Amino acid sequence: MQQISKRQNEILQIIKKNASINVKDLFPLYPVSSATIRKDLSILEEANLIIRKRGEAHIVDSNTLTPFELRSRINHEIKVEIAKCAVNFINDGDSIILDSGTTTLEIARLLSNKNSITVLTNSLPVATVLANTQVSVSLSGGMLFSQNMSTQGPDAEAFFSRVKVDKAFIAASGVRLNEGLAALSPFEAHLKRFMIKAANEVFGVFDSTKFDAAGINLFAGYGDIDYVITDKTHLPEMALEKFERDGLSYILADKQ
């Protein structure tokens, strides 16, 4: 685990004391920029000490759910709707990459009605969900990244560098409005670039709260993505303007 600074430890203690805190309430407490505070929170989240959702930071209770399990419960209904939209783009006989993440896990749960699908993934939960189906699954090797229950590192990168698939469904820890998609870990970001290069079509799949949770490590500009599938619940109006200005295809999934 990366060593945390004095300020980051102070922030952690504040969150522990209150169980959760609105991120904006931290800004006046320190003589640094809001971007620096957000970076501090990203480091704490990468260390599995907190989890962020809807502009708030919550302490992680290591005695109960894992960080991945906690994230899977956040905006679950929206993630299911995003997954339903994504599955409509998957045809019988397709080879696809499913990135690690809670939204891509919901895509995996919906693949049982498809025929002759091949899935390449670095996600242990995705592989587990598909283990008892007719889907052909290949799981990359590598180092375990417990935050996302996935593999990463040189072995995982080598795996995806050797393949070519029809489609890749890529998750994001955060979305920078004017730049693109970002991840918590630099190793995770590097691996996602290999996944993107391996696919004929690339789908960014993430719920709209990711626009409030920008990750540290940018891995794709909007020009690297063919489609964005998200929801409109917390989607900034400027995001749609950006997508349309850049000619990026997008689908808004919302619970009916």
Backbone as CSV, one residue per row, in Angstrom:
resi,resn,N_x,N_y,N_z,CA_x,CA_y,CA_z,C_x,C_y,C_z
1,MET,0.844,-1.192,0.000,0.000,0.000,0.000,0.881,1.246,0.000
2,GLN,0.503,2.221,-0.826,1.243,3.478,-0.873,1.172,4.178,0.484
3,GLN,2.328,4.704,0.935,2.347,5.422,2.211,1.564,6.717,2.067
4,ILE,0.710,7.002,3.051,-0.104,8.207,2.958,0.556,9.341,3.729
5,SER,0.287,10.560,3.275,0.898,11.744,3.873,0.170,12.135,5.161
6,LYS,0.747,13.107,5.856,0.124,13.601,7.090,-1.262,14.164,6.803
7,ARG,-1.381,14.949,5.739,-2.688,15.533,5.406,-3.697,14.444,5.044
8,GLN,-3.250,13.457,4.276,-4.152,12.365,3.903,-4.610,11.577,5.125
9,ASN,-3.704,11.389,6.080,-4.084,10.692,7.311,-5.085,11.526,8.122
10,GLU,-4.876,12.847,8.138,-5.827,13.721,8.840,-7.214,13.631,8.198
11,ILE,-7.236,13.636,6.877,-8.512,13.509,6.164,-9.174,12.178,6.495
12,LEU,-8.361,11.124,6.523,-8.885,9.793,6.856,-9.511,9.783,8.245
13,GLN,-8.847,10.431,9.203,-9.366,10.455,10.574,-10.677,11.244,10.656
14,ILE,-10.777,12.310,9.862,-12.024,13.086,9.823,-13.165,12.221,9.296
15,ILE,-12.885,11.476,8.237,-13.924,10.611,7.661,-14.291,9.498,8.636
16,LYS,-13.276,8.930,9.305,-13.541,7.879,10.294,-14.445,8.388,11.415
17,LYS,-14.168,9.594,11.866,-14.932,10.162,12.985,-16.403,10.314,12.632
18,ASN,-16.665,10.649,11.372,-18.043,10.920,10.953,-18.663,9.787,10.138
19,ALA,-17.859,8.760,9.840,-18.275,7.634,8.982,-18.344,8.038,7.514
20,SER,-18.748,9.291,7.252,-18.763,9.808,5.886,-18.727,11.327,5.942
21,ILE,-18.381,11.942,4.810,-18.334,13.404,4.754,-18.534,13.847,3.316
22,ASN,-19.185,14.993,3.141,-19.284,15.593,1.820,-17.893,16.093,1.420
23,VAL,-17.456,15.718,0.236,-16.098,16.055,-0.199,-15.862,17.560,-0.150
24,LYS,-16.854,18.354,-0.519,-16.689,19.810,-0.546,-16.457,20.386,0.847
25,ASP,-16.894,19.675,1.887,-16.673,20.153,3.253,-15.206,20.058,3.662
26,LEU,-14.417,19.293,2.913,-12.988,19.172,3.211,-12.182,20.338,2.643
27,PHE,-12.690,20.977,1.597,-11.914,21.999,0.890,-11.467,23.154,1.787
28,PRO,-12.357,23.705,2.656,-11.929,24.854,3.477,-10.950,24.484,4.593
29,LEU,-10.752,23.205,4.825,-9.935,22.780,5.965,-8.439,22.830,5.688
30,TYR,-8.053,22.932,4.408,-6.629,22.873,4.062,-6.286,23.946,3.030
31,PRO,-5.095,24.539,3.139,-4.685,25.601,2.215,-4.127,25.038,0.904
32,VAL,-4.877,24.131,0.301,-4.491,23.547,-0.983,-5.712,23.577,-1.893
33,SER,-5.510,23.281,-3.162,-6.614,23.334,-4.117,-7.575,22.162,-3.919
34,SER,-8.787,22.329,-4.442,-9.767,21.242,-4.379,-9.274,20.027,-5.162
35,ALA,-8.514,20.277,-6.245,-7.964,19.163,-7.028,-6.990,18.340,-6.191
36,THR,-6.214,19.014,-5.332,-5.272,18.302,-4.458,-6.018,17.439,-3.445
37,ILE,-7.105,17.973,-2.889,-7.907,17.193,-1.940,-8.512,15.979,-2.642
38,ARG,-8.993,16.171,-3.857,-9.564,15.041,-4.608,-8.491,13.988,-4.894
39,LYS,-7.270,14.441,-5.163,-6.176,13.494,-5.378,-5.872,12.735,-4.089
40,ASP,-5.897,13.435,-2.952,-5.715,12.766,-1.654,-6.764,11.677,-1.461
41,LEU,-8.002,11.987,-1.806,-9.086,11.014,-1.655,-8.901,9.828,-2.596
42,SER,-8.394,10.097,-3.802,-8.127,9.003,-4.742,-7.074,8.054,-4.190
43,ILE,-6.051,8.620,-3.549,-4.996,7.794,-2.954,-5.559,6.958,-1.806
44,LEU,-6.410,7.559,-0.983,-7.033,6.816,0.118,-7.961,5.726,-0.410
45,GLU,-8.640,6.010,-1.517,-9.538,5.003,-2.105,-8.742,3.857,-2.713
46,GLU,-7.635,4.192,-3.378,-6.784,3.153,-3.959,-6.220,2.247,-2.870
47,ALA,-6.013,2.804,-1.681,-5.489,2.023,-0.556,-6.585,1.252,0.188
48,ASN,-7.810,1.271,-0.373,-8.944,0.541,0.226,-9.362,1.096,1.589
49,LEU,-9.064,2.367,1.848,-9.396,2.965,3.141,-10.733,3.703,3.121
50,ILE,-11.104,4.207,1.952,-12.392,4.886,1.801,-13.017,4.460,0.482
51,ILE,-14.274,4.838,0.325,-14.950,4.686,-0.961,-15.751,5.951,-1.207
52,ARG,-15.773,6.417,-2.457,-16.488,7.645,-2.783,-17.744,7.350,-3.587
53,LYS,-18.802,8.097,-3.302,-20.029,7.995,-4.088,-20.822,9.286,-3.947
54,ARG,-21.331,9.775,-5.063,-22.206,10.948,-5.095,-21.660,12.133,-4.304
55,GLY,-20.389,12.418,-4.489,-19.798,13.580,-3.847,-19.466,13.408,-2.387
56,GLU,-19.568,12.186,-1.877,-19.245,11.919,-0.480,-18.132,10.886,-0.379
57,ALA,-17.396,10.938,0.725,-16.367,9.939,1.022,-16.822,9.145,2.237
58,HIS,-16.781,7.818,2.125,-17.239,6.928,3.196,-16.083,6.049,3.648
59,ILE,-16.022,5.795,4.925,-14.991,4.909,5.449,-15.317,3.473,5.060
60,VAL,-14.291,2.680,4.783,-14.467,1.263,4.475,-14.316,0.457,5.755
61,ASP,-15.303,-0.351,6.049,-15.248,-1.243,7.208,-14.685,-2.575,6.744
62,SER,-13.425,-2.833,7.066,-12.745,-4.040,6.597,-13.328,-5.307,7.196
63,ASN,-14.168,-5.176,8.222,-14.753,-6.354,8.857,-16.063,-6.784,8.207
64,THR,-16.540,-6.010,7.240,-17.805,-6.366,6.601,-17.585,-6.612,5.113
65,LEU,-18.089,-5.736,4.271,-17.989,-5.941,2.835,-16.646,-5.461,2.297
66,THR,-16.190,-6.084,1.209,-14.984,-5.629,0.529,-15.309,-4.349,-0.235
67,PRO,-14.286,-3.561,-0.610,-14.547,-2.366,-1.411,-15.299,-2.676,-2.702
68,PHE,-14.973,-3.804,-3.348,-15.667,-4.168,-4.587,-17.142,-4.445,-4.307
69,GLU,-17.426,-5.163,-3.224,-18.818,-5.463,-2.876,-19.589,-4.193,-2.539
70,LEU,-18.928,-3.268,-1.856,-19.575,-1.992,-1.551,-19.918,-1.239,-2.828
71,ARG,-18.963,-1.163,-3.749,-19.201,-0.439,-5.000,-20.291,-1.100,-5.830
72,SER,-20.368,-2.426,-5.773,-21.371,-3.129,-6.573,-22.792,-2.787,-6.133
73,ARG,-22.952,-2.340,-4.890,-24.276,-1.991,-4.374,-24.668,-0.551,-4.668
74,ILE,-23.686,0.265,-5.013,-23.946,1.676,-5.289,-24.531,1.818,-6.693
75,ASN,-25.670,2.494,-6.804,-26.324,2.720,-8.102,-26.557,1.417,-8.861
76,HIS,-26.885,0.358,-8.129,-26.978,-0.966,-8.755,-28.019,-1.007,-9.872
77,GLU,-29.185,-0.413,-9.648,-30.237,-0.463,-10.667,-29.803,0.228,-11.951
78,ILE,-29.107,1.350,-11.812,-28.617,2.063,-12.990,-27.582,1.215,-13.727
79,LYS,-26.700,0.566,-12.988,-25.682,-0.276,-13.619,-26.320,-1.425,-14.398
80,VAL,-27.405,-1.967,-13.879,-28.125,-3.025,-14.593,-28.699,-2.482,-15.901
81,GLU,-29.259,-1.273,-15.866,-29.816,-0.684,-17.083,-28.721,-0.389,-18.105
82,ILE,-27.570,0.074,-17.639,-26.436,0.296,-18.540,-26.014,-1.024,-19.170
83,ALA,-25.974,-2.074,-18.365,-25.600,-3.398,-18.870,-26.588,-3.887,-19.919
84,LYS,-27.875,-3.652,-19.705,-28.884,-4.069,-20.686,-28.653,-3.383,-22.027
85,CYS,-28.324,-2.100,-21.986,-28.015,-1.380,-23.227,-26.772,-1.950,-23.895
86,ALA,-25.758,-2.237,-23.085,-24.501,-2.760,-23.628,-24.699,-4.108,-24.301
87,VAL,-25.493,-4.977,-23.690,-25.703,-6.324,-24.231,-26.388,-6.268,-25.596
88,ASN,-27.162,-5.230,-25.854,-27.806,-5.091,-27.162,-26.796,-4.954,-28.294
89,PHE,-25.571,-4.564,-27.971,-24.529,-4.413,-28.988,-23.726,-5.703,-29.189
90,ILE,-23.987,-6.707,-28.372,-23.245,-7.971,-28.456,-24.037,-8.962,-29.292
91,ASN,-23.427,-9.445,-30.354,-24.074,-10.384,-31.266,-23.597,-11.804,-31.009
92,ASP,-24.423,-12.779,-31.370,-23.994,-14.171,-31.292,-22.694,-14.344,-32.073
93,GLY,-21.759,-15.053,-31.481,-20.479,-15.294,-32.137,-19.419,-14.253,-31.869
94,ASP,-19.756,-13.196,-31.149,-18.785,-12.133,-30.868,-17.703,-12.591,-29.891
95,SER,-16.526,-12.034,-30.081,-15.468,-12.114,-29.066,-15.380,-10.743,-28.415
96,ILE,-15.384,-10.711,-27.078,-15.420,-9.432,-26.375,-14.446,-9.428,-25.198
97,ILE,-14.003,-8.231,-24.863,-13.258,-8.004,-23.621,-14.212,-7.373,-22.621
98,LEU,-14.278,-7.959,-21.438,-14.987,-7.348,-20.317,-13.956,-6.910,-19.291
99,ASP,-13.782,-5.628,-19.172,-12.885,-5.031,-18.195,-13.388,-5.341,-16.785
100,SER,-12.535,-5.169,-15.797,-12.966,-5.338,-14.409,-13.808,-4.144,-13.986
101,GLY,-14.803,-4.396,-13.148,-15.650,-3.322,-12.659,-17.032,-3.831,-12.325
102,THR,-17.775,-3.032,-11.576,-19.101,-3.468,-11.146,-20.137,-3.364,-12.258
103,THR,-19.960,-2.439,-13.204,-20.893,-2.349,-14.331,-20.638,-3.461,-15.339
104,THR,-19.382,-3.751,-15.622,-19.078,-4.851,-16.543,-19.498,-6.196,-15.954
105,LEU,-19.497,-6.307,-14.634,-19.993,-7.531,-14.000,-21.471,-7.732,-14.320
106,GLU,-22.239,-6.643,-14.347,-23.658,-6.761,-14.696,-23.829,-7.172,-16.156
107,ILE,-22.929,-6.740,-17.027,-22.966,-7.206,-18.421,-22.770,-8.714,-18.466
108,ALA,-21.804,-9.208,-17.715,-21.530,-10.648,-17.683,-22.762,-11.436,-17.253
109,ARG,-23.512,-10.906,-16.307,-24.700,-11.612,-15.807,-25.776,-11.767,-16.882
110,LEU,-25.718,-10.943,-17.927,-26.754,-10.949,-18.960,-26.346,-11.696,-20.223
111,LEU,-25.212,-12.369,-20.207,-24.702,-13.012,-21.421,-25.227,-14.422,-21.645
112,SER,-25.962,-14.978,-20.699,-26.372,-16.382,-20.812,-27.314,-16.632,-21.986
113,ASN,-27.998,-15.587,-22.469,-28.919,-15.757,-23.595,-28.237,-15.598,-24.945
114,LYS,-26.950,-15.322,-24.944,-26.198,-15.182,-26.188,-25.545,-16.514,-26.560
115,ASN,-25.320,-16.711,-27.858,-24.727,-17.958,-28.342,-23.309,-17.734,-28.852
116,SER,-22.436,-18.680,-28.531,-21.060,-18.709,-29.062,-20.293,-17.426,-28.753
117,ILE,-20.417,-16.955,-27.530,-19.700,-15.754,-27.101,-18.373,-16.156,-26.462
118,THR,-17.323,-15.423,-26.811,-16.017,-15.593,-26.174,-15.699,-14.338,-25.374
119,VAL,-15.399,-14.515,-24.098,-15.092,-13.387,-23.214,-13.656,-13.484,-22.735
120,LEU,-12.920,-12.400,-22.911,-11.582,-12.261,-22.341,-11.682,-11.222,-21.235
121,THR,-11.152,-11.526,-20.067,-11.318,-10.617,-18.939,-10.148,-10.704,-17.979
122,ASN,-9.982,-9.658,-17.201,-9.032,-9.671,-16.085,-9.768,-9.656,-14.755
123,SER,-11.091,-9.835,-14.803,-11.941,-9.726,-13.617,-12.274,-11.095,-13.046
124,LEU,-11.900,-11.317,-11.792,-12.253,-12.575,-11.139,-13.764,-12.721,-10.971
125,PRO,-14.500,-11.683,-10.549,-15.955,-11.822,-10.449,-16.624,-12.123,-11.785
126,VAL,-16.163,-11.500,-12.861,-16.733,-11.783,-14.183,-16.507,-13.244,-14.555
127,ALA,-15.284,-13.726,-14.372,-14.976,-15.123,-14.691,-15.819,-16.074,-13.850
128,THR,-16.031,-15.738,-12.590,-16.825,-16.585,-11.694,-18.281,-16.640,-12.135
129,VAL,-18.857,-15.491,-12.490,-20.251,-15.434,-12.940,-20.456,-16.270,-14.201
130,LEU,-19.466,-16.274,-15.089,-19.597,-16.968,-16.369,-19.152,-18.425,-16.315
131,ALA,-18.631,-18.853,-15.173,-18.040,-20.198,-15.078,-19.029,-21.306,-15.393
132,ASN,-20.282,-21.141,-15.031,-21.282,-22.194,-15.229,-22.229,-21.899,-16.384
133,THR,-21.754,-21.133,-17.356,-22.549,-20.820,-18.544,-21.884,-21.430,-19.773
134,GLN,-22.508,-21.212,-20.934,-21.953,-21.705,-22.195,-20.946,-20.728,-22.804
135,VAL,-20.711,-19.626,-22.123,-19.755,-18.634,-22.612,-18.336,-19.163,-22.447
136,SER,-17.521,-18.999,-23.488,-16.103,-19.370,-23.416,-15.335,-18.228,-22.754
137,VAL,-14.622,-18.532,-21.671,-13.970,-17.492,-20.869,-12.465,-17.713,-20.801
138,SER,-11.707,-16.654,-21.043,-10.258,-16.666,-20.819,-9.932,-15.577,-19.805
139,LEU,-9.268,-15.966,-18.726,-8.902,-15.038,-17.652,-7.408,-14.755,-17.714
140,SER,-7.056,-13.480,-17.735,-5.639,-13.121,-17.809,-4.939,-13.412,-16.492
141,GLY,-3.651,-13.678,-16.588,-2.835,-13.818,-15.388,-2.414,-12.453,-14.881
142,GLY,-1.490,-12.438,-13.935,-0.988,-11.171,-13.416,-1.105,-11.063,-11.914
143,MET,-0.807,-9.886,-11.412,-0.890,-9.608,-9.979,-2.327,-9.273,-9.594
144,LEU,-2.744,-9.688,-8.404,-4.099,-9.413,-7.943,-4.209,-7.972,-7.455
145,PHE,-5.171,-7.243,-7.997,-5.515,-5.892,-7.550,-6.795,-6.020,-6.734
146,SER,-6.664,-6.071,-5.406,-7.792,-6.411,-4.541,-8.905,-5.373,-4.581
147,GLN,-8.559,-4.110,-4.840,-9.576,-3.059,-4.903,-10.650,-3.394,-5.931
148,ASN,-10.246,-4.009,-7.040,-11.177,-4.305,-8.124,-11.334,-5.799,-8.360
149,MET,-10.705,-6.624,-7.517,-10.748,-8.078,-7.680,-10.372,-8.467,-9.109
150,SER,-9.218,-7.966,-9.541,-8.792,-8.165,-10.920,-7.293,-8.392,-10.986
151,THR,-6.831,-8.813,-12.159,-5.401,-8.981,-12.379,-4.867,-7.799,-13.179
152,GLN,-3.594,-7.503,-12.972,-2.940,-6.427,-13.701,-1.446,-6.700,-13.715
153,GLY,-0.683,-5.807,-14.329,0.758,-5.992,-14.396,1.206,-6.595,-15.717
154,PRO,2.509,-6.894,-15.859,3.079,-7.340,-17.134,2.414,-8.576,-17.730
155,ASP,2.068,-9.562,-16.915,1.452,-10.778,-17.449,0.075,-10.486,-18.043
156,ALA,-0.704,-9.663,-17.367,-2.020,-9.290,-17.890,-1.875,-8.462,-19.164
157,GLU,-0.907,-7.557,-19.185,-0.678,-6.738,-20.375,-0.264,-7.600,-21.559
158,ALA,0.602,-8.580,-21.319,1.034,-9.481,-22.390,-0.147,-10.263,-22.948
159,PHE,-1.043,-10.687,-22.069,-2.232,-11.439,-22.481,-3.061,-10.631,-23.468
160,PHE,-3.367,-9.387,-23.135,-4.229,-8.580,-23.997,-3.491,-8.032,-25.219
161,SER,-2.173,-7.979,-25.163,-1.413,-7.506,-26.326,-1.401,-8.526,-27.456
162,ARG,-1.734,-9.779,-27.144,-1.664,-10.855,-28.134,-3.010,-11.176,-28.778
163,VAL,-4.060,-10.458,-28.410,-5.392,-10.827,-28.887,-6.020,-9.710,-29.716
164,LYS,-7.044,-10.097,-30.486,-7.869,-9.139,-31.224,-9.317,-9.576,-31.086
165,VAL,-10.188,-8.666,-30.652,-11.585,-9.011,-30.406,-12.509,-8.046,-31.146
166,ASP,-13.789,-8.420,-31.184,-14.770,-7.566,-31.850,-15.060,-6.300,-31.045
167,LYS,-15.251,-6.480,-29.729,-15.677,-5.352,-28.903,-15.034,-5.413,-27.526
168,ALA,-14.801,-4.247,-26.950,-14.315,-4.156,-25.569,-15.240,-3.235,-24.787
169,PHE,-15.584,-3.667,-23.584,-16.422,-2.871,-22.688,-15.555,-2.449,-21.505
170,ILE,-15.253,-1.159,-21.452,-14.240,-0.626,-20.548,-14.887,0.231,-19.466
171,ALA,-14.537,-0.053,-18.223,-15.047,0.709,-17.081,-14.113,1.879,-16.773
172,ALA,-14.579,2.788,-15.921,-13.768,3.936,-15.509,-14.051,4.257,-14.051
173,SER,-12.993,4.617,-13.323,-13.166,5.068,-11.937,-13.602,6.520,-11.882
174,GLY,-13.251,7.265,-12.925,-13.631,8.666,-13.008,-13.623,9.121,-14.450
175,VAL,-14.328,10.200,-14.719,-14.385,10.760,-16.070,-14.071,12.249,-15.989
176,ARG,-13.052,12.664,-16.723,-12.699,14.086,-16.797,-13.417,14.683,-17.994
177,LEU,-14.213,15.686,-17.740,-15.112,16.216,-18.753,-14.399,16.589,-20.045
178,ASN,-13.252,17.235,-19.939,-12.570,17.721,-21.139,-11.425,16.828,-21.599
179,GLU,-11.219,15.703,-20.906,-10.071,14.865,-21.248,-10.435,13.424,-21.578
180,GLY,-11.240,12.784,-20.740,-11.573,11.399,-21.018,-11.707,10.552,-19.772
181,LEU,-11.383,9.270,-19.907,-11.624,8.283,-18.857,-10.366,8.046,-18.032
182,ALA,-10.556,7.845,-16.714,-9.421,7.694,-15.809,-9.642,6.522,-14.860
183,ALA,-8.529,6.025,-14.311,-8.537,4.902,-13.376,-7.817,5.302,-12.096
184,LEU,-8.035,4.535,-11.036,-7.364,4.804,-9.766,-5.885,4.456,-9.828
185,SER,-5.581,3.269,-10.341,-4.217,2.746,-10.334,-3.532,2.989,-11.672
186,PRO,-2.253,3.397,-11.674,-1.535,3.548,-12.946,-1.386,2.220,-13.676
187,PHE,-1.276,1.121,-12.929,-1.179,-0.199,-13.554,-2.498,-0.571,-14.233
188,GLU,-3.588,-0.239,-13.570,-4.918,-0.486,-14.123,-5.114,0.335,-15.399
189,ALA,-4.707,1.597,-15.361,-4.837,2.466,-16.530,-4.030,1.925,-17.703
190,HIS,-2.813,1.468,-17.423,-1.955,0.944,-18.484,-2.582,-0.283,-19.129
191,LEU,-3.164,-1.152,-18.312,-3.790,-2.362,-18.841,-4.996,-2.027,-19.710
192,LYS,-5.776,-1.043,-19.310,-6.949,-0.661,-20.090,-6.545,-0.193,-21.488
193,ARG,-5.391,0.428,-21.613,-4.933,0.864,-22.937,-4.697,-0.336,-23.849
194,PHE,-4.170,-1.427,-23.293,-3.986,-2.644,-24.084,-5.336,-3.216,-24.513
195,MET,-6.316,-3.179,-23.623,-7.653,-3.674,-23.958,-8.254,-2.875,-25.108
196,ILE,-8.101,-1.567,-25.043,-8.650,-0.695,-26.082,-8.005,-0.988,-27.435
197,LYS,-6.695,-1.168,-27.447,-5.989,-1.462,-28.696,-6.398,-2.804,-29.289
198,ALA,-6.858,-3.716,-28.433,-7.185,-5.072,-28.886,-8.563,-5.178,-29.526
199,ALA,-9.372,-4.125,-29.467,-10.775,-4.218,-29.894,-11.055,-3.419,-31.165
200,ASN,-11.945,-3.962,-31.990,-12.402,-3.234,-33.171,-13.354,-2.104,-32.798
201,GLU,-14.148,-2.323,-31.756,-15.044,-1.287,-31.240,-14.888,-1.201,-29.730
202,VAL,-14.914,0.017,-29.205,-14.700,0.224,-27.772,-15.898,0.959,-27.171
203,PHE,-16.410,0.401,-26.083,-17.542,0.972,-25.365,-17.090,1.388,-23.967
204,GLY,-17.261,2.652,-23.631,-17.041,3.093,-22.260,-18.336,2.927,-21.485
205,VAL,-18.312,2.136,-20.409,-19.534,1.858,-19.638,-19.325,2.290,-18.190
206,PHE,-20.097,3.266,-17.752,-19.945,3.792,-16.389,-21.179,4.608,-16.044
207,ASP,-21.534,4.634,-14.752,-22.678,5.448,-14.344,-22.248,6.907,-14.207
208,SER,-23.235,7.789,-14.211,-22.953,9.224,-14.321,-22.281,9.822,-13.094
209,THR,-22.273,9.118,-11.958,-21.566,9.647,-10.784,-20.063,9.697,-11.014
210,LYS,-19.571,8.976,-12.022,-18.132,8.972,-12.294,-17.631,10.337,-12.740
211,PHE,-18.542,11.218,-13.180,-18.133,12.576,-13.540,-17.776,13.389,-12.300
212,ASP,-18.171,12.913,-11.115,-17.830,13.588,-9.859,-16.689,12.890,-9.129
213,ALA,-16.093,11.880,-9.767,-15.078,11.072,-9.082,-13.877,10.843,-9.985
214,ALA,-13.327,11.931,-10.495,-12.239,11.821,-11.462,-11.057,11.054,-10.896
215,GLY,-10.633,10.007,-11.600,-9.467,9.241,-11.194,-8.183,9.992,-11.502
216,ILE,-7.096,9.494,-10.961,-5.803,10.155,-11.130,-5.209,9.869,-12.501
217,ASN,-5.399,8.650,-12.997,-4.640,8.160,-14.148,-5.498,8.076,-15.410
218,LEU,-5.310,9.039,-16.294,-6.043,9.064,-17.559,-5.573,7.913,-18.445
219,PHE,-6.525,7.163,-19.017,-6.132,6.057,-19.897,-6.739,6.145,-21.293
220,ALA,-7.737,6.999,-21.496,-8.344,7.108,-22.821,-8.966,8.477,-23.010
221,GLY,-8.693,9.084,-24.159,-9.420,10.275,-24.552,-10.725,9.861,-25.206
222,TYR,-11.616,10.813,-25.414,-12.889,10.474,-26.041,-12.697,9.945,-27.459
223,GLY,-11.615,10.340,-28.096,-11.336,9.845,-29.436,-10.959,8.378,-29.480
224,ASP,-10.625,7.800,-28.320,-10.277,6.381,-28.250,-11.505,5.497,-28.044
225,ILE,-12.664,6.120,-27.799,-13.890,5.397,-27.475,-14.890,5.566,-28.617
226,ASP,-15.534,4.477,-29.017,-16.546,4.556,-30.073,-17.927,4.899,-29.527
227,TYR,-18.248,4.365,-28.360,-19.546,4.614,-27.730,-19.354,4.839,-26.230
228,VAL,-20.161,5.715,-25.668,-20.280,5.839,-24.215,-21.688,5.411,-23.829
229,ILE,-21.786,4.505,-22.862,-23.088,4.112,-22.315,-23.099,4.518,-20.847
230,THR,-23.973,5.444,-20.502,-24.061,5.949,-19.135,-25.517,6.268,-18.833
231,ASP,-25.784,6.982,-17.751,-27.145,7.400,-17.423,-27.164,8.914,-17.263
232,LYS,-28.354,9.479,-17.190,-28.467,10.941,-17.131,-28.697,11.482,-15.726
233,THR,-28.730,10.608,-14.719,-29.091,11.029,-13.364,-28.196,12.145,-12.845
234,HIS,-26.882,11.964,-12.970,-25.924,12.964,-12.484,-25.032,13.464,-13.627
235,LEU,-25.509,13.316,-14.840,-24.702,13.675,-16.004,-24.684,15.186,-16.195
236,PRO,-23.503,15.814,-16.193,-23.443,17.260,-16.430,-23.939,17.595,-17.835
237,GLU,-24.687,18.676,-17.954,-25.181,19.080,-19.271,-24.026,19.321,-20.231
238,MET,-22.926,19.811,-19.697,-21.755,20.072,-20.534,-21.184,18.792,-21.125
239,ALA,-21.440,17.648,-20.479,-20.921,16.384,-20.996,-21.572,16.043,-22.329
240,LEU,-22.897,16.193,-22.412,-23.591,15.916,-23.670,-23.129,16.872,-24.764
241,GLU,-22.922,18.127,-24.396,-22.424,19.099,-25.371,-21.049,18.688,-25.874
242,LYS,-20.206,18.200,-24.957,-18.868,17.741,-25.322,-18.955,16.534,-26.248
243,PHE,-19.792,15.556,-25.911,-19.941,14.363,-26.739,-20.392,14.731,-28.150
244,GLU,-21.386,15.608,-28.236,-21.928,15.979,-29.540,-20.927,16.797,-30.347
245,ARG,-20.203,17.658,-29.666,-19.195,18.477,-30.350,-18.079,17.610,-30.922
246,ASP,-17.716,16.545,-30.172,-16.641,15.657,-30.610,-17.134,14.528,-31.503
247,GLY,-18.445,14.472,-31.758,-18.985,13.417,-32.609,-18.960,12.046,-31.968
248,LEU,-19.010,11.993,-30.636,-18.974,10.720,-29.918,-20.389,10.182,-29.751
249,SER,-20.603,8.936,-30.148,-21.912,8.309,-29.974,-22.127,7.978,-28.503
250,TYR,-23.309,8.266,-28.000,-23.598,7.967,-26.595,-25.017,7.431,-26.458
251,ILE,-25.204,6.611,-25.435,-26.504,6.031,-25.116,-26.776,6.315,-23.652
252,LEU,-27.951,6.841,-23.353,-28.339,7.123,-21.977,-29.301,6.043,-21.504
253,ALA,-28.873,5.305,-20.504,-29.673,4.203,-19.967,-30.303,4.651,-18.664
254,ASP,-31.612,4.555,-18.575,-32.297,4.925,-17.345,-33.398,3.933,-17.054
255,LYS,-33.629,3.710,-15.767,-34.662,2.761,-15.351,-36.021,3.263,-15.822
256,GLN,-36.741,2.387,-16.495,-38.060,2.759,-17.016,-39.100,2.749,-15.898
